[in-house]
């Protein structure tokens, strides 16, 4: 966090300077009030005859000092907020950039709810900490130190009163802060839980409603929120005990000053004005100590939040850029060499039986259309996820254009690949902008052409605003098939060397799907296409079909070859035929 504060050092310096001016004005006020009482009202040096002119001139001085102090306080607040807000802005942007660079396994480890909390609430707590540190700390310690010095200048006996009260106040502060401090880290974790439940239910609201699980999810939220509230209550209750105790010490100290002052006045050692000034200084000193407790509370919470943010900023992506300098001459070749893969949460120290893929050997030639078929959970998606390096192979090599994918800079590698997934990610912007994700520099004609290939124009043309129709968050204003066609349009527009369709046509009817594959073959005959599907009708026209079972390749060939020689493929074919599937599309 220090490097962010250094960027705005000038704000961090000007805020305390102006705060010093405000506190200095505050410390002068009791001294001037003492003059008004002793000389203006009582006239102690003028035979007990008051001086109205002195009251007026000194009063005007006090008003002037108040105005100066007000200006200094405003400027201190402005500079403190500029520093904290700009610092928070930089941290928030860097944190988001870091999150965007993390691999899937790292974002899964943090959880979405936790990352949202860290980028929002935790950074806000750090901003508050910075503001308090460069403004609140300065004001508190200057008032505390300046008040003690001013009291000692009035009379040493007043300093003795503060000296007796201070150890009790300090012990009280240390005790309660030590009790509260560990709770702030727990509090932020509880907030993670609330955000996670909220995020899951907003994104999965259709499933919740479909299964009539509103009450169940409400109970989950009540539980997470209850844990958050209980932790907050523990913090607030501890602090609520502290405030009355501090007030007791404050009032005892004020009474002691009055008692000592009365004795000193009777002895002629101090004046009544000095006693009034001492009471004011006592209030300033002990109020500063009370403010210190609130500052330490903010510091404790800010430090806990800062550690959580630093965990994100210090997290180095496990999927990092390679050192490849020149792009290979070959275009669109993919090869798996003895590839095995287990997800990061299970690969360390686990047996081979937990491997999702095992000893995959396969070459996909440039311009070839390769289909991958297999039962749910056999490793189809895991296999294609290794090509753009969403994950790295546990062992073996994945090569694109005869170069290990680990050697590519990620941007260069992923620019070679276009992907459309079964679960289409649609953003809350226009349909055209969603498609333009594939190629932001594409013209309107290119966007329309991509939509035509994906068979999306037929439904887009029925919208009142056509391509400019705004889509709701998560694409809820579109049907499943419409979302898939928009996502396919995006992938087609990219015009990448390799196109991966991961069950991306599962929501399309066979006729629409057939028209799409026909248009794709005509327009992009030289593009390497990898198609994952559940239906044989979707893949039967592919150059080759790979059949996966239990993470391994059990058959590979054309539709006709597999029907003649693969029992697994024959079983899939017969099961879909018996279930009324239109194998021929």
C-alpha positions as CSV (number, residue, x, y, z in Angstrom):
1,X,0.0,0.0,0.0
2,X,3.0,2.3,0.6
3,X,3.6,2.7,-3.1
4,X,0.1,4.1,-3.7
5,X,0.5,6.6,-0.8
6,X,3.8,7.8,-2.3
7,X,2.1,8.8,-5.5
8,X,0.1,11.4,-3.6
9,X,2.7,12.4,-1.0
10,X,1.9,16.1,-1.5
11,X,-1.7,15.6,-0.4
12,X,-0.5,13.5,2.5
13,X,1.7,16.4,3.6
14,X,-0.6,19.3,3.1
15,X,-3.5,17.6,5.0
16,X,-1.4,17.4,8.3
17,X,0.0,20.9,7.8
18,X,-3.5,22.5,7.6
19,X,-4.6,20.2,10.5
20,X,-1.8,21.6,12.6
21,X,-3.1,25.1,11.9
22,X,-6.7,24.1,13.0
23,X,-5.5,22.5,16.2
24,X,-3.2,25.4,17.0
25,X,-6.2,27.7,16.7
26,X,-8.2,25.4,19.0
27,X,-5.4,25.5,21.6
28,X,-5.3,29.3,21.7
29,X,-9.0,29.6,22.5
30,X,-8.8,28.6,26.2
31,X,-5.9,31.0,26.8
32,X,-7.9,33.9,25.3
33,X,-11.0,32.9,27.2
34,X,-8.8,33.0,30.4
35,X,-7.8,36.6,29.6
36,X,-11.4,37.6,29.1
37,X,-12.4,36.1,32.4
38,X,-9.5,37.4,34.5
39,X,-9.0,40.8,32.9
40,X,-12.1,41.6,31.0
41,X,-14.7,40.4,33.5
42,X,-12.9,40.2,36.9
43,X,-10.3,42.9,36.2
44,X,-7.7,41.2,38.5
45,X,-4.9,43.5,37.4
46,X,-7.2,46.6,37.4
47,X,-8.5,46.7,41.0
48,X,-11.3,44.2,40.1
49,X,-12.7,46.6,37.5
50,X,-13.7,44.8,34.2
51,X,-12.6,46.0,30.8
52,X,-15.3,45.9,28.1
53,X,-13.0,46.9,25.3
54,X,-10.7,44.0,26.2
55,X,-13.6,41.6,26.1
56,X,-14.6,42.9,22.6
57,X,-11.1,42.9,21.2
58,X,-10.2,39.6,22.6
59,X,-13.6,38.2,21.5
60,X,-12.9,39.4,18.0
61,X,-9.5,37.8,18.1
62,X,-11.2,34.5,19.1
63,X,-13.7,34.8,16.2
64,X,-10.8,35.5,13.8
65,X,-8.9,32.5,15.0
66,X,-12.0,30.3,14.7
67,X,-12.4,31.4,11.1
68,X,-8.7,30.7,10.4
69,X,-9.1,27.3,12.1
70,X,-12.2,26.6,10.0
71,X,-10.4,27.3,6.8
72,X,-7.5,25.1,7.9
73,X,-9.9,22.3,8.8
74,X,-11.7,22.5,5.5
75,X,-8.4,22.4,3.5
76,X,-7.1,19.6,5.6
77,X,-10.3,17.6,4.9
78,X,-10.0,18.4,1.2
79,X,-6.4,17.2,0.9
80,X,-7.1,14.1,3.1
81,X,-10.0,13.1,0.9
82,X,-8.1,13.7,-2.3
83,X,-5.3,11.5,-1.1
84,X,-7.6,8.7,0.2
85,X,-10.0,8.7,-2.8
86,X,-7.2,8.8,-5.4
87,X,-5.3,6.1,-3.6
88,X,-8.5,4.0,-3.4
89,X,-9.1,4.6,-7.1
90,X,-5.7,3.3,-8.0
91,X,-5.9,0.3,-5.7
92,X,-9.4,-0.6,-7.0
93,X,-8.2,-0.4,-10.6
94,X,-5.0,-2.4,-9.9
95,X,-7.0,-5.0,-7.9
96,X,-9.5,-5.4,-10.8
97,X,-6.6,-5.7,-13.3
98,X,-5.0,-8.4,-11.1
99,X,-8.3,-10.3,-10.8
100,X,-8.6,-10.2,-14.6
101,X,-5.1,-11.8,-14.9
102,X,-5.7,-14.6,-12.4
103,X,-6.3,-18.1,-13.7
104,X,-9.5,-20.0,-13.1
105,X,-8.1,-22.0,-10.2
106,X,-7.1,-18.8,-8.4
107,X,-10.5,-17.1,-8.8
108,X,-12.1,-20.3,-7.6
109,X,-9.9,-20.3,-4.5
110,X,-10.8,-16.7,-3.6
111,X,-14.5,-17.1,-4.6
112,X,-16.5,-14.5,-6.5
113,X,-18.2,-13.1,-3.4
114,X,-14.9,-12.6,-1.6
115,X,-13.3,-10.8,-4.6
116,X,-16.3,-8.5,-4.8
117,X,-16.0,-7.7,-1.1
118,X,-12.3,-7.0,-1.4
119,X,-12.7,-4.6,-4.4
120,X,-15.6,-2.8,-2.8
121,X,-15.8,-2.8,1.0
122,X,-12.2,-3.6,1.8
123,X,-10.8,-0.8,-0.3
124,X,-13.3,1.6,1.3
125,X,-12.0,0.6,4.7
126,X,-8.4,1.3,3.5
127,X,-9.5,4.7,2.2
128,X,-11.0,5.5,5.5
129,X,-7.8,4.3,7.2
130,X,-5.7,6.7,5.1
131,X,-8.0,9.6,5.7
132,X,-8.0,9.0,9.4
133,X,-4.2,8.5,9.5
134,X,-3.3,11.8,7.8
135,X,-6.0,13.8,9.4
136,X,-7.5,12.2,12.5
137,X,-4.2,11.0,13.9
138,X,-2.6,14.4,13.5
139,X,-5.5,16.2,15.2
140,X,-5.7,13.7,18.0
141,X,-2.0,13.6,18.9
142,X,-1.6,17.4,18.5
143,X,-4.6,18.1,20.8
144,X,-3.3,15.5,23.3
145,X,0.3,16.8,23.3
146,X,-0.6,20.4,22.9
147,X,-3.2,20.2,25.6
148,X,-0.8,18.7,28.1
149,X,1.8,21.4,27.3
150,X,-0.7,24.2,27.7
151,X,-1.9,22.8,31.0
152,X,1.6,22.6,32.4
153,X,2.2,26.2,31.3
154,X,-0.9,27.2,33.3
155,X,0.2,25.2,36.4
156,X,2.1,22.0,37.1
157,X,-0.6,20.8,39.5
158,X,-3.1,20.6,36.5
159,X,-0.6,18.3,34.7
160,X,-0.5,16.1,37.7
161,X,-4.3,15.5,37.4
162,X,-3.9,14.4,33.8
163,X,-0.9,12.3,34.7
164,X,-3.1,10.4,37.2
165,X,-6.0,9.9,34.8
166,X,-4.0,9.0,31.7
167,X,-2.9,5.4,32.8
168,X,-6.5,4.4,33.5
169,X,-7.6,5.8,30.1
170,X,-4.7,4.1,28.3
171,X,-5.3,0.8,30.0
172,X,-9.0,1.0,28.9
173,X,-8.1,1.7,25.3
174,X,-5.5,-1.1,25.1
175,X,-7.9,-3.7,26.6
176,X,-10.8,-3.0,24.3
177,X,-8.8,-2.6,21.2
178,X,-7.0,-5.9,21.8
179,X,-10.5,-7.5,22.2
180,X,-12.0,-5.9,19.1
181,X,-9.0,-6.1,16.7
182,X,-9.3,-9.9,15.9
183,X,-13.0,-9.5,15.1
184,X,-12.4,-7.3,12.1
185,X,-10.9,-10.0,10.0
186,X,-13.7,-12.3,10.9
187,X,-16.2,-9.5,10.1
188,X,-14.9,-9.2,6.5
189,X,-15.1,-13.0,6.0
190,X,-18.7,-12.9,7.1
191,X,-19.3,-10.2,4.6
192,X,-17.8,-12.4,2.0
193,X,-20.4,-15.1,2.9
194,X,-23.3,-12.6,2.5
195,X,-22.0,-11.4,-0.9
196,X,-21.5,-15.0,-2.1
197,X,-25.0,-16.0,-1.3
198,X,-26.4,-12.8,-2.9
199,X,-24.3,-13.3,-6.0
200,X,-25.3,-16.9,-6.4
201,X,-29.0,-16.2,-6.0
202,X,-29.1,-13.2,-8.4
203,X,-27.2,-15.0,-11.1
204,X,-29.2,-18.3,-10.5
205,X,-32.6,-16.7,-9.9
206,X,-34.3,-18.8,-12.6
207,X,-33.1,-22.1,-11.1
208,X,-34.2,-21.0,-7.6
209,X,-37.7,-20.1,-8.9
210,X,-37.9,-23.2,-11.1
211,X,-37.3,-25.5,-8.1
212,X,-39.3,-23.3,-5.7
213,X,-36.3,-22.9,-3.4
214,X,-37.0,-19.3,-2.4
215,X,-37.5,-20.2,1.2
216,X,-34.4,-22.4,1.3
217,X,-32.3,-19.6,-0.2
218,X,-33.8,-17.1,2.1
219,X,-32.8,-19.3,5.1
220,X,-29.2,-19.5,3.7
221,X,-29.1,-15.7,3.4
222,X,-30.6,-15.3,6.9
223,X,-27.9,-17.6,8.3
224,X,-25.1,-15.8,6.5
225,X,-26.5,-12.4,7.4
226,X,-27.1,-13.4,11.0
227,X,-23.5,-14.4,11.4
228,X,-22.4,-11.0,10.0
229,X,-24.8,-9.2,12.3
230,X,-23.7,-11.2,15.3
231,X,-20.0,-10.4,14.6
232,X,-20.9,-6.7,14.2
233,X,-22.8,-6.8,17.4
234,X,-19.8,-8.3,19.2
235,X,-17.7,-5.4,18.0
236,X,-20.2,-2.7,18.8
237,X,-21.0,-4.1,22.3
238,X,-17.3,-4.0,23.2
239,X,-17.0,-0.5,22.0
240,X,-20.3,0.5,23.8
241,X,-18.8,-0.6,27.1
242,X,-15.7,1.5,26.4
243,X,-17.5,4.8,25.8
244,X,-19.2,5.1,29.2
245,X,-15.9,4.1,31.0
246,X,-14.0,6.8,29.1
247,X,-16.7,9.4,30.0
248,X,-16.4,8.4,33.7
249,X,-12.6,9.0,33.5
250,X,-13.2,12.3,31.7
251,X,-15.7,13.6,34.2
252,X,-13.5,12.5,37.2
253,X,-10.6,14.4,35.6
254,X,-12.7,17.5,35.2
255,X,-13.9,17.4,38.8
256,X,-10.3,16.9,39.9
257,X,-9.2,19.9,38.0
258,X,-12.0,22.0,39.5
259,X,-11.1,20.8,43.0
260,X,-7.4,21.5,42.5
261,X,-8.2,24.8,40.8
262,X,-10.4,26.0,43.6
263,X,-7.6,25.2,46.1
264,X,-5.0,27.0,43.9
265,X,-7.3,30.0,43.5
266,X,-7.8,30.3,47.2
267,X,-4.1,30.1,47.7
268,X,-3.6,32.8,45.0
269,X,-1.5,30.5,42.9
270,X,-3.8,30.6,39.8
271,X,-6.7,32.7,38.6
272,X,-10.3,31.7,37.9
273,X,-9.6,32.1,34.2
274,X,-6.7,29.6,34.4
275,X,-9.0,27.1,36.0
276,X,-11.6,27.5,33.2
277,X,-8.8,27.2,30.6
278,X,-7.5,24.0,32.4
279,X,-11.0,22.5,32.3
280,X,-11.2,23.2,28.6
281,X,-7.7,21.7,28.0
282,X,-8.7,18.7,30.1
283,X,-11.7,18.1,28.0
284,X,-9.6,18.5,24.8
285,X,-7.0,16.0,26.1
286,X,-9.4,13.3,27.2
287,X,-11.7,13.8,24.1
288,X,-8.6,13.3,22.0
289,X,-8.0,10.0,23.8
290,X,-11.6,9.0,23.2
291,X,-11.2,9.9,19.5
292,X,-8.0,7.8,19.6
293,X,-10.1,4.7,20.4
294,X,-12.3,5.3,17.3
295,X,-9.2,5.9,15.2
296,X,-7.6,2.6,16.5
297,X,-10.9,0.9,15.6
298,X,-10.7,2.3,12.0
299,X,-7.0,1.4,11.9
300,X,-7.7,-2.2,13.0
301,X,-10.4,-2.7,10.4
302,X,-8.4,-0.9,7.7
303,X,-5.3,-3.0,8.4
304,X,-7.4,-6.2,8.2
305,X,-8.9,-5.1,4.9
306,X,-5.5,-4.0,3.6
307,X,-4.1,-7.5,4.2
308,X,-7.0,-9.0,2.3
309,X,-6.4,-6.6,-0.6
310,X,-2.7,-7.3,-0.5
311,X,-3.4,-11.0,-0.9
312,X,-5.0,-10.3,-4.2
313,X,-2.3,-7.8,-5.4
314,X,0.5,-10.2,-4.4
315,X,-1.1,-13.2,-6.1
316,X,0.9,-14.0,-9.2
317,X,-1.1,-15.7,-12.0
318,X,-0.3,-19.4,-12.3
319,X,-0.9,-19.1,-16.0
320,X,1.9,-16.7,-17.2
321,X,3.1,-15.4,-20.5
322,X,5.7,-17.5,-22.4
323,X,8.7,-16.0,-24.2
324,X,7.8,-16.8,-27.8
325,X,8.8,-13.8,-30.0
326,X,7.8,-14.8,-33.5
327,X,4.5,-16.2,-34.6
328,X,4.8,-19.7,-36.2
329,X,4.3,-20.1,-39.9
330,X,1.8,-23.0,-39.5
331,X,-1.8,-21.9,-38.9
332,X,-4.4,-23.8,-37.1
333,X,-2.7,-27.0,-36.1
334,X,-3.4,-28.5,-32.6
335,X,-1.6,-31.4,-31.0
336,X,-1.9,-33.3,-27.7
337,X,1.2,-35.3,-26.8
338,X,0.7,-37.8,-24.0
339,X,-1.5,-35.2,-22.1
340,X,-2.9,-36.0,-18.7
341,X,-4.8,-33.5,-16.6
342,X,-6.3,-33.1,-13.1
343,X,-7.9,-30.0,-11.8
344,X,-5.6,-28.0,-9.5
345,X,-7.7,-28.7,-6.4
346,X,-7.1,-32.4,-6.7
347,X,-3.8,-32.9,-8.7
348,X,-1.3,-32.6,-5.8
349,X,-0.9,-35.8,-3.9
350,X,-3.8,-37.5,-5.5
351,X,-3.9,-40.9,-7.3
352,X,-4.1,-41.3,-11.0
353,X,-7.8,-42.3,-10.7
354,X,-8.6,-38.6,-10.2
355,X,-7.2,-37.6,-13.5
356,X,-9.8,-36.0,-15.8
357,X,-7.7,-36.8,-18.9
358,X,-5.1,-39.5,-19.2
359,X,-2.5,-40.0,-21.9
360,X,-4.3,-38.1,-24.7
361,X,-2.4,-38.3,-28.0
362,X,-4.1,-36.5,-30.9
363,X,-3.1,-34.3,-33.9
364,X,-5.7,-31.9,-35.4
365,X,-4.6,-30.7,-38.8
366,X,-5.1,-27.2,-40.1
367,X,-8.5,-26.7,-41.7
368,X,-9.8,-30.0,-40.2
369,X,-13.2,-30.2,-38.5
370,X,-12.8,-32.5,-35.5
371,X,-15.7,-33.4,-33.3
372,X,-15.4,-34.7,-29.7
373,X,-18.2,-37.0,-28.5
374,X,-18.7,-38.7,-25.2
375,X,-20.7,-39.1,-22.0
376,X,-21.2,-36.2,-19.6
377,X,-18.1,-35.8,-17.4
378,X,-15.7,-37.8,-19.7
379,X,-13.4,-34.7,-20.1
380,X,-14.5,-33.1,-23.3
381,X,-14.5,-29.5,-22.0
382,X,-11.4,-30.1,-19.9
383,X,-9.6,-31.2,-23.1
384,X,-10.4,-28.1,-25.1
385,X,-9.7,-25.8,-22.1
386,X,-6.1,-26.8,-22.3
387,X,-5.7,-25.2,-25.8
388,X,-6.2,-21.6,-24.8
389,X,-4.4,-22.3,-21.5
390,X,-7.4,-21.9,-19.2
391,X,-5.5,-24.6,-17.3
392,X,-2.1,-26.2,-17.9
393,X,-1.7,-29.9,-18.5
394,X,-0.6,-31.9,-15.5
395,X,1.8,-33.7,-17.7
396,X,2.5,-33.9,-21.4
397,X,2.3,-31.1,-24.0
398,X,-0.4,-29.2,-25.8
399,X,0.9,-27.6,-29.0
400,X,-0.6,-25.0,-31.2
401,X,1.1,-24.7,-34.6
402,X,3.9,-27.0,-33.4
403,X,4.7,-24.7,-30.4
404,X,4.0,-25.6,-26.8
405,X,1.2,-23.4,-25.5
406,X,3.3,-22.6,-22.4
407,X,5.7,-20.7,-24.7
408,X,3.1,-18.4,-26.1
409,X,2.3,-14.9,-24.7
410,X,-1.3,-15.4,-23.6
411,X,-2.6,-12.6,-25.8
412,X,-1.0,-14.1,-28.9
413,X,-2.2,-17.6,-28.1
414,X,-5.8,-16.6,-27.4
415,X,-6.0,-14.4,-30.4
416,X,-5.6,-17.5,-32.5
417,X,-8.6,-19.1,-30.9
418,X,-12.4,-18.3,-30.8
419,X,-14.6,-20.0,-28.4
420,X,-18.4,-20.4,-28.0
421,X,-19.6,-22.2,-24.9
422,X,-22.8,-24.0,-24.0
423,X,-23.5,-21.5,-21.3
424,X,-23.3,-18.3,-23.3
425,X,-22.0,-15.3,-21.4
426,X,-24.1,-12.3,-22.5
427,X,-23.3,-8.7,-21.3
428,X,-25.8,-6.0,-20.5
429,X,-25.3,-3.9,-23.7
430,X,-26.7,-4.1,-27.2
431,X,-26.7,-7.2,-29.3
432,X,-24.2,-5.6,-31.7
433,X,-21.8,-4.8,-28.9
434,X,-22.1,-8.3,-27.6
435,X,-21.1,-9.6,-31.0
436,X,-18.3,-7.0,-31.4
437,X,-16.5,-8.6,-28.5
438,X,-15.2,-11.0,-31.1
439,X,-13.6,-8.2,-33.1
440,X,-14.1,-4.6,-31.8
441,X,-12.8,-3.2,-35.1
442,X,-15.3,-5.0,-37.3
443,X,-17.7,-3.0,-39.4
444,X,-21.5,-3.2,-39.1
445,X,-21.6,-5.2,-42.2
446,X,-19.2,-7.8,-40.8
447,X,-21.3,-8.0,-37.6
448,X,-24.4,-8.6,-39.6
449,X,-22.6,-11.2,-41.8
450,X,-21.4,-13.1,-38.7
451,X,-24.9,-13.1,-37.3
452,X,-26.2,-14.5,-40.6
453,X,-23.7,-17.4,-40.5
454,X,-24.8,-18.1,-36.8
455,X,-28.5,-18.0,-37.9
456,X,-29.1,-15.1,-35.5
457,X,-30.4,-12.6,-38.0
458,X,-33.8,-14.2,-38.1
459,X,-34.6,-13.4,-34.5
460,X,-32.6,-10.1,-34.3
461,X,-34.7,-8.7,-37.2
462,X,-37.8,-9.2,-35.2
463,X,-36.5,-6.9,-32.4
464,X,-37.8,-3.3,-32.6
465,X,-34.2,-1.9,-32.4
466,X,-32.6,-4.8,-34.3
467,X,-28.9,-5.0,-33.6
468,X,-29.1,-2.1,-31.2
469,X,-31.5,-3.9,-29.0
470,X,-30.3,-3.7,-25.4
471,X,-29.9,-7.0,-23.6
472,X,-30.6,-7.3,-19.8
473,X,-27.9,-8.4,-17.4
474,X,-27.0,-12.0,-17.9
475,X,-29.0,-12.1,-21.2
476,X,-32.2,-12.8,-19.4
477,X,-34.2,-11.0,-22.1
478,X,-33.1,-13.6,-24.7
479,X,-34.0,-17.3,-24.9
480,X,-31.3,-20.0,-24.5
481,X,-31.1,-20.5,-28.3
482,X,-30.9,-16.8,-29.0
483,X,-28.1,-16.4,-26.5
484,X,-26.2,-19.2,-28.1
485,X,-26.5,-17.7,-31.5
486,X,-25.3,-14.3,-30.3
487,X,-22.3,-16.1,-28.7
488,X,-21.6,-18.1,-31.9
489,X,-21.8,-14.8,-33.9
490,X,-19.2,-13.4,-31.6
491,X,-16.9,-16.4,-32.1
492,X,-17.4,-16.3,-35.9
493,X,-16.7,-12.6,-36.1
494,X,-13.3,-13.2,-34.5
495,X,-12.1,-15.1,-37.7
496,X,-9.6,-17.0,-35.6
497,X,-7.4,-19.8,-36.9
498,X,-9.0,-22.2,-34.5
499,X,-12.8,-22.2,-33.6
500,X,-13.9,-24.2,-30.6
501,X,-17.6,-24.9,-30.2
502,X,-18.1,-26.4,-26.7
503,X,-21.7,-27.8,-27.0
504,X,-22.5,-24.3,-28.3
505,X,-25.4,-25.5,-30.4
506,X,-27.2,-27.6,-27.7
507,X,-30.2,-25.2,-27.6
508,X,-30.6,-25.1,-31.3
509,X,-33.0,-27.3,-33.3
510,X,-31.3,-29.7,-35.7
511,X,-32.4,-27.7,-38.8
512,X,-31.0,-24.4,-37.5
513,X,-27.8,-26.2,-36.4
514,X,-27.4,-27.9,-39.8
515,X,-27.8,-24.5,-41.6
516,X,-25.2,-23.0,-39.3
517,X,-22.6,-25.7,-39.9
518,X,-23.2,-25.6,-43.7
519,X,-22.7,-21.8,-43.7
520,X,-19.6,-22.1,-41.5
521,X,-18.1,-24.8,-43.8
522,X,-18.7,-22.6,-46.9
523,X,-17.3,-19.4,-45.4
524,X,-14.4,-20.7,-43.3
525,X,-13.3,-23.9,-45.0
526,X,-9.6,-23.3,-44.0
527,X,-10.4,-22.7,-40.3
528,X,-9.7,-25.5,-37.9
529,X,-12.9,-26.4,-36.1
530,X,-13.2,-28.4,-32.9
531,X,-16.8,-29.2,-32.1
532,X,-18.0,-30.7,-28.8
533,X,-21.5,-32.2,-28.9
534,X,-23.8,-34.7,-27.3
535,X,-25.8,-35.5,-30.5
536,X,-24.3,-37.6,-33.3
537,X,-26.4,-35.6,-35.7
538,X,-24.3,-32.5,-34.7
539,X,-21.0,-34.2,-35.5
540,X,-21.6,-36.8,-38.2
541,X,-20.3,-34.6,-41.0
542,X,-17.0,-33.8,-39.2
543,X,-13.8,-34.9,-40.9
544,X,-13.0,-37.0,-37.8
545,X,-14.9,-37.8,-34.6
546,X,-13.0,-38.5,-31.3
547,X,-14.9,-40.6,-28.8
548,X,-13.8,-40.0,-25.2
549,X,-14.6,-42.3,-22.3
550,X,-13.3,-42.0,-18.8
551,X,-10.7,-39.4,-19.8
552,X,-9.2,-41.4,-22.6
553,X,-9.6,-41.6,-26.4
554,X,-11.3,-45.0,-27.2
555,X,-12.0,-44.3,-30.9
556,X,-11.2,-41.9,-33.7
557,X,-12.4,-41.8,-37.2
558,X,-15.2,-40.6,-39.6
559,X,-18.8,-41.3,-38.8
560,X,-18.9,-44.2,-41.2
561,X,-15.6,-45.7,-39.8
562,X,-16.8,-45.5,-36.2
563,X,-20.2,-47.0,-37.1
564,X,-18.3,-49.9,-38.6
565,X,-15.6,-50.4,-36.0
566,X,-16.3,-48.7,-32.6
567,X,-18.6,-50.4,-30.2
568,X,-18.8,-47.3,-28.0
569,X,-19.9,-45.2,-30.9
570,X,-22.4,-47.8,-32.0
571,X,-23.9,-47.8,-28.6
572,X,-24.3,-44.0,-28.6
573,X,-25.8,-44.2,-32.1
574,X,-28.3,-46.9,-31.2
575,X,-29.3,-45.2,-27.9
576,X,-30.0,-41.9,-29.7
577,X,-31.8,-43.7,-32.5
578,X,-34.0,-45.6,-30.0
579,X,-34.8,-42.4,-28.1
580,X,-36.2,-40.9,-31.3
581,X,-33.2,-38.8,-32.2
582,X,-32.9,-37.7,-35.8
583,X,-29.4,-39.0,-36.5
584,X,-29.5,-37.7,-40.1
585,X,-30.5,-34.1,-39.0
